[in-house]
């Protein structure tokens, strides 16, 4: 019984990794719906591994390392591959210039900076009630959400028809991952209403955005999240 108690959270973390691996494979194959399902499963497992570890008091250094390694695939490799796929049609051409390499490889900068962000997060004890920089799951929702909406509905075609905008998106999101900007975390350290205005604004606005725009609203929700975080910088501590 103790074995199950001590390792249930780790099993959920490994399930996150397993779903992420499958999602990455199907993304390469162009099966975006399966990738979307895998990302949802990874997010669920990622949430509940920490929840279970706290509930069963089975937190461990092994679990901490496993969590980052699993997230590196689900929320590090997959967004990098997303930008790789988005840039793939442009070959080695940018602004009419031909480069000695295909620009799709620049999309993998997101994976590199996701790794850096996860390493920094593991060493930073300050981020208890807020995130410093955009967390990797949210960044994945933004990038894959944009690409998925484009492939399924044709929305955001202006973005995916312009290699310069895609490269700019890659650079901006890579920077956001390691930026000093404080981002809202849905953790409540106080029951006072005034201390939770950022979370309430995020929750209410998020519901409205998803209700109106549905699938297209998923990446828009991340942009809204960033804007609300910027507005409430002073309250995030």
LINSUL-V168631 format. One record per residue. N is the residue number from 1. RES is the residue in three letters. SS is DSSP state (helix for helix, strand for strand, loop for the rest). PSI is psi in degrees with one decimal (* if undefined). Layout:
{{N & RES & SS & PSI} {N & RES & SS & PSI}}
//
This chain:
{{1 & UNK & loop & -40.2} {2 & UNK & helix & -33.5} {3 & UNK & helix & -44.3} {4 & UNK & helix & -45.1} {5 & UNK & helix & -41.8} {6 & UNK & helix & -19.1} {7 & UNK & helix & 0.5} {8 & UNK & helix & -43.8} {9 & UNK & helix & -40.9} {10 & UNK & helix & -35.3} {11 & UNK & helix & -39.0} {12 & UNK & helix & -38.0} {13 & UNK & helix & -42.1} {14 & UNK & helix & -30.5} {15 & UNK & helix & -37.6} {16 & UNK & helix & -47.0} {17 & UNK & helix & -44.1} {18 & UNK & helix & -46.0} {19 & UNK & helix & -38.3} {20 & UNK & helix & -40.3} {21 & UNK & helix & -44.9} {22 & UNK & helix & -42.3} {23 & UNK & helix & -40.8} {24 & UNK & helix & -41.8} {25 & UNK & helix & -46.0} {26 & UNK & helix & -27.0} {27 & UNK & helix & -43.5} {28 & UNK & helix & -37.4} {29 & UNK & helix & -9.3} {30 & UNK & loop & 14.3} {31 & UNK & loop & 83.7} {32 & UNK & helix & -27.2} {33 & UNK & helix & -42.2} {34 & UNK & helix & -39.7} {35 & UNK & helix & -42.2} {36 & UNK & helix & -43.0} {37 & UNK & helix & -42.8} {38 & UNK & helix & -38.3} {39 & UNK & helix & -39.1} {40 & UNK & helix & -44.7} {41 & UNK & helix & -42.7} {42 & UNK & helix & -42.0} {43 & UNK & helix & -40.2} {44 & UNK & helix & -48.2} {45 & UNK & helix & -38.0} {46 & UNK & helix & -36.0} {47 & UNK & helix & -46.6} {48 & UNK & helix & -20.2} {49 & UNK & helix & -42.1} {50 & UNK & helix & -40.5} {51 & UNK & helix & -46.0} {52 & UNK & helix & -40.6} {53 & UNK & helix & -41.5} {54 & UNK & helix & -40.7} {55 & UNK & helix & -39.0} {56 & UNK & helix & -1.0} {57 & UNK & loop & 46.0} {58 & UNK & loop & 24.2} {59 & UNK & loop & 140.3} {60 & UNK & loop & 161.5} {61 & UNK & helix & -34.0} {62 & UNK & helix & -44.1} {63 & UNK & helix & -38.7} {64 & UNK & helix & -43.9} {65 & UNK & helix & -42.3} {66 & UNK & helix & -40.1} {67 & UNK & helix & -45.8} {68 & UNK & helix & -39.6} {69 & UNK & helix & -39.8} {70 & UNK & helix & -43.2} {71 & UNK & helix & -30.3} {72 & UNK & helix & -34.8} {73 & UNK & helix & -55.1} {74 & UNK & helix & -40.0} {75 & UNK & helix & 15.1} {76 & UNK & helix & -53.1} {77 & UNK & helix & -45.4} {78 & UNK & helix & -46.0} {79 & UNK & helix & -33.2} {80 & UNK & helix & -42.6} {81 & UNK & helix & -31.7} {82 & UNK & helix & -47.2} {83 & UNK & helix & -32.3} {84 & UNK & helix & -47.9} {85 & UNK & helix & -38.5} {86 & UNK & helix & -35.0} {87 & UNK & helix & -10.5} {88 & UNK & helix & -40.7} {89 & UNK & loop & -16.3} {90 & UNK & loop & -4.5} {91 & UNK & loop & -130.9} {92 & UNK & loop & 18.0} {93 & UNK & strand & 135.1} {94 & UNK & strand & 120.2} {95 & UNK & loop & 38.2} {96 & UNK & loop & -2.9} {97 & UNK & strand & 143.8} {98 & UNK & strand & 124.7} {99 & UNK & loop & 158.0} {100 & UNK & loop & 8.8} {101 & UNK & loop & 158.9} {102 & UNK & loop & 133.7} {103 & UNK & helix & -10.8} {104 & UNK & helix & -28.4} {105 & UNK & helix & -19.6} {106 & UNK & helix & -25.2} {107 & UNK & helix & -25.5} {108 & UNK & helix & -4.7} {109 & UNK & helix & -31.5} {110 & UNK & helix & -40.2} {111 & UNK & helix & -42.5} {112 & UNK & helix & -46.2} {113 & UNK & helix & -25.0} {114 & UNK & helix & -41.7} {115 & UNK & helix & -45.3} {116 & UNK & helix & -42.1} {117 & UNK & helix & -43.8} {118 & UNK & helix & -37.9} {119 & UNK & helix & -42.9} {120 & UNK & helix & -42.4} {121 & UNK & helix & -39.8} {122 & UNK & helix & -25.9} {123 & UNK & helix & -10.7} {124 & UNK & loop & 115.6} {125 & UNK & loop & 1.9} {126 & UNK & loop & -26.2} {127 & UNK & loop & 67.4} {128 & UNK & loop & -44.4} {129 & UNK & loop & 6.9} {130 & UNK & strand & 162.7} {131 & UNK & strand & 145.6} {132 & UNK & strand & 106.1} {133 & UNK & loop & 167.5} {134 & UNK & loop & 127.0} {135 & UNK & loop & 155.8} {136 & UNK & helix & -39.9} {137 & UNK & helix & -40.1} {138 & UNK & helix & -40.1} {139 & UNK & helix & -37.7} {140 & UNK & helix & -41.8} {141 & UNK & helix & -41.3} {142 & UNK & helix & -54.8} {143 & UNK & helix & -48.9} {144 & UNK & helix & -34.1} {145 & UNK & helix & -42.2} {146 & UNK & helix & -46.8} {147 & UNK & helix & -41.1} {148 & UNK & helix & -43.5} {149 & UNK & helix & -39.3} {150 & UNK & helix & -46.1} {151 & UNK & helix & -34.8} {152 & UNK & helix & -32.7} {153 & UNK & helix & -14.3} {154 & UNK & loop & -2.1} {155 & UNK & loop & 158.1} {156 & UNK & loop & 24.8} {157 & UNK & helix & -29.4} {158 & UNK & helix & -33.7} {159 & UNK & helix & -45.9} {160 & UNK & helix & -0.5} {161 & UNK & loop & -0.7} {162 & UNK & loop & 107.9} {163 & UNK & helix & -30.1} {164 & UNK & helix & -42.4} {165 & UNK & helix & -38.6} {166 & UNK & helix & -40.9} {167 & UNK & helix & -37.2} {168 & UNK & helix & -42.0} {169 & UNK & helix & -41.5} {170 & UNK & helix & -46.6} {171 & UNK & helix & -44.4} {172 & UNK & helix & -46.9} {173 & UNK & helix & -33.8} {174 & UNK & helix & -41.9} {175 & UNK & helix & -40.9} {176 & UNK & helix & -33.0} {177 & UNK & helix & -34.0} {178 & UNK & helix & 13.3} {179 & UNK & loop & 161.3} {180 & UNK & loop & 1.6} {181 & UNK & loop & 130.7} {182 & UNK & strand & 133.3} {183 & UNK & strand & 144.9} {184 & UNK & strand & 133.6} {185 & UNK & loop & 137.0} {186 & UNK & loop & 58.2} {187 & UNK & loop & 129.6} {188 & UNK & loop & 116.7} {189 & UNK & loop & -4.9} {190 & UNK & loop & 147.5} {191 & UNK & loop & -1.4} {192 & UNK & loop & 135.1} {193 & UNK & helix & -43.0} {194 & UNK & helix & -26.8} {195 & UNK & helix & -10.9} {196 & UNK & helix & 15.6} {197 & UNK & helix & -43.6} {198 & UNK & helix & -42.5} {199 & UNK & helix & -38.7} {200 & UNK & helix & -44.1} {201 & UNK & helix & -40.5} {202 & UNK & helix & -44.3} {203 & UNK & helix & -49.3} {204 & UNK & helix & -48.1} {205 & UNK & helix & -38.5} {206 & UNK & helix & -42.3} {207 & UNK & helix & -42.3} {208 & UNK & helix & -45.0} {209 & UNK & helix & -46.2} {210 & UNK & helix & -36.0} {211 & UNK & helix & -37.9} {212 & UNK & helix & -46.4} {213 & UNK & helix & -13.2} {214 & UNK & helix & -123.2} {215 & UNK & helix & -43.3} {216 & UNK & helix & -26.3} {217 & UNK & helix & -13.3} {218 & UNK & helix & -54.2} {219 & UNK & helix & -30.8} {220 & UNK & helix & -32.7} {221 & UNK & helix & -37.5} {222 & UNK & helix & -41.4} {223 & UNK & helix & -41.4} {224 & UNK & helix & -40.3} {225 & UNK & helix & -44.0} {226 & UNK & helix & -42.7} {227 & UNK & helix & -44.0} {228 & UNK & helix & -40.4} {229 & UNK & helix & -39.7} {230 & UNK & helix & -40.4} {231 & UNK & helix & -38.0} {232 & UNK & loop & 26.8} {233 & UNK & helix & -42.8} {234 & UNK & helix & -24.5} {235 & UNK & helix & -10.3} {236 & UNK & loop & 107.3} {237 & UNK & loop & *}}
//
